[in-house]
Amino acid sequence: MSNARDVLIRPLITEKSTSLMQESKYTFIVPLSANKIEIRQAVEELFKVKVLAVNTVRVMGKTKRMGKTQGKRPDYKKAIVKLAPGSQIEFFEGV
């Protein structure tokens, strides 16, 4: 992927991801095609921090029903990024 903003779709703010911020771990939704190297480069470029590790999880979309109609939520990939000690992303701190 050419642009860093195309790699990081949006941050994921949940109760669990908020507790991970205490350990300098931040969670993002990324495209299914993104790999760990692209995610590392995008975070370092956009937020000017040093990334130690990137873990990815592929989340399968749930099947949902509305009466007789059945549908499926889209699959997505979640990236958990661990930063170097002393680094933080100010974007998340206002949450």
Secondary structure as a PSIPRED ss2 file (coil, helix, strand):
# PSIPRED VFORMAT (PSIPRED V4.0)

   1 M C   1.000  0.000  0.000
   2 S C   1.000  0.000  0.000
   3 N C   1.000  0.000  0.000
   4 A H   0.000  1.000  0.000
   5 R H   0.000  1.000  0.000
   6 D H   0.000  1.000  0.000
   7 V H   0.000  1.000  0.000
   8 L C   1.000  0.000  0.000
   9 I C   1.000  0.000  0.000
  10 R E   0.000  0.000  1.000
  11 P E   0.000  0.000  1.000
  12 L C   1.000  0.000  0.000
  13 I C   1.000  0.000  0.000
  14 T C   1.000  0.000  0.000
  15 E H   0.000  1.000  0.000
  16 K H   0.000  1.000  0.000
  17 S H   0.000  1.000  0.000
  18 T H   0.000  1.000  0.000
  19 S H   0.000  1.000  0.000
  20 L H   0.000  1.000  0.000
  21 M H   0.000  1.000  0.000
  22 Q H   0.000  1.000  0.000
  23 E H   0.000  1.000  0.000
  24 S C   1.000  0.000  0.000
  25 K E   0.000  0.000  1.000
  26 Y E   0.000  0.000  1.000
  27 T E   0.000  0.000  1.000
  28 F E   0.000  0.000  1.000
  29 I E   0.000  0.000  1.000
  30 V E   0.000  0.000  1.000
  31 P C   1.000  0.000  0.000
  32 L C   1.000  0.000  0.000
  33 S C   1.000  0.000  0.000
  34 A C   1.000  0.000  0.000
  35 N C   1.000  0.000  0.000
  36 K H   0.000  1.000  0.000
  37 I H   0.000  1.000  0.000
  38 E H   0.000  1.000  0.000
  39 I H   0.000  1.000  0.000
  40 R H   0.000  1.000  0.000
  41 Q H   0.000  1.000  0.000
  42 A H   0.000  1.000  0.000
  43 V H   0.000  1.000  0.000
  44 E H   0.000  1.000  0.000
  45 E H   0.000  1.000  0.000
  46 L H   0.000  1.000  0.000
  47 F H   0.000  1.000  0.000
  48 K C   1.000  0.000  0.000
  49 V C   1.000  0.000  0.000
  50 K C   1.000  0.000  0.000
  51 V E   0.000  0.000  1.000
  52 L E   0.000  0.000  1.000
  53 A E   0.000  0.000  1.000
  54 V E   0.000  0.000  1.000
  55 N E   0.000  0.000  1.000
  56 T E   0.000  0.000  1.000
  57 V E   0.000  0.000  1.000
  58 R E   0.000  0.000  1.000
  59 V E   0.000  0.000  1.000
  60 M C   1.000  0.000  0.000
  61 G C   1.000  0.000  0.000
  62 K C   1.000  0.000  0.000
  63 T E   0.000  0.000  1.000
  64 K E   0.000  0.000  1.000
  65 R E   0.000  0.000  1.000
  66 M E   0.000  0.000  1.000
  67 G C   1.000  0.000  0.000
  68 K C   1.000  0.000  0.000
  69 T E   0.000  0.000  1.000
  70 Q E   0.000  0.000  1.000
  71 G E   0.000  0.000  1.000
  72 K E   0.000  0.000  1.000
  73 R C   1.000  0.000  0.000
  74 P C   1.000  0.000  0.000
  75 D C   1.000  0.000  0.000
  76 Y E   0.000  0.000  1.000
  77 K E   0.000  0.000  1.000
  78 K E   0.000  0.000  1.000
  79 A E   0.000  0.000  1.000
  80 I E   0.000  0.000  1.000
  81 V E   0.000  0.000  1.000
  82 K E   0.000  0.000  1.000
  83 L E   0.000  0.000  1.000
  84 A C   1.000  0.000  0.000
  85 P C   1.000  0.000  0.000
  86 G C   1.000  0.000  0.000
  87 S C   1.000  0.000  0.000
  88 Q C   1.000  0.000  0.000
  89 I C   1.000  0.000  0.000
  90 E H   0.000  1.000  0.000
  91 F H   0.000  1.000  0.000
  92 F H   0.000  1.000  0.000
  93 E H   0.000  1.000  0.000
  94 G C   1.000  0.000  0.000
  95 V C   1.000  0.000  0.000
